[in-house]
Amino acid sequence: KLKIKDLYPKAKIKKNFLVNNITSLDVAKLNDISFFDKINYKNHAENTKASFCITTKSLEKFLPKDVDRVIVKNVLFELSLILKKLYPSADIDFPDFSLNLAKTKNFKSVKFGNNVLIGKSVKIGKNSFVGANTIIESNVIIGKNCVIGSGTIIKNSVIGDEVVIQDNCNIGQKGFGFIPKNNLNIKFPHIGRVIILDRVEIACSCTIDRGSIDDTIIGKNTYLDNQVHVAHNVQIGSNC
């Protein structure tokens, strides 16, 4: 955990607060850092509750007066640097070394196929099925009456009830994001999740990327066909 002065020691800041989170303008709260890089988000900027904002000289006038700010030329580049300080391992999806073979005694009324690997602090609801060779990484939450196919990988995700995810899907991996700078590509860290609500069905070989800042969300009773790619931060509503 860092204070805002640890991140910006030379900035003129009214209050040296402990940074709670980095998030978008419309959902930011007290002691959060946010970012404002496009005029499209003017309404969100004018009403933000963030304590601190990364923005440009031309956009800062739209922020509330009580919001401290740092003025930069490239907001997303600056945002990536701050994310790396607060989440130093978030620019690469490292393997989950806590994985172990699933044990039915730890998940009563859940049925597993052969060679299912489960990470620490995983929760799976009653009467769910998990197919062979599937990997469910640490802290994933899966609801009741779900069916997860074979050869699927799930990480950084919260899944509702009665969800069907068919074979060979990849859910919750880092999205495609980088900032070109000279001959070096700066990877953009991803700290969001995938949220899949109740009664969603995801067909074979789909990829759903975790959010970069906010979450990627699939609404209730929405169906995806085979080989669909849902990119980071996409939000799909209900019954789609």
Secondary structure, DSSP 8 states (H G I E B T S, - for coil): --BHHHH-TTS--S---B--EE--TTT--TTEEEEE--GGGHHHHHT---SEEEE-TTTGGGS-TTSEEEE-S-HHHHHHHHHHHHSTTTTS----TT-EE--GGGSTT-EE-TT-EE-TT-EE-TT-EE-TT-EE-TT-EE-SS-EE-TT-EE-SEEE-SS-EE-TT-EEEE----EEEETTEEEE------EEE-TT-EE-TT-EEE--SSS-EEE-TT-EE-TT-EE-TT-EE-TT-
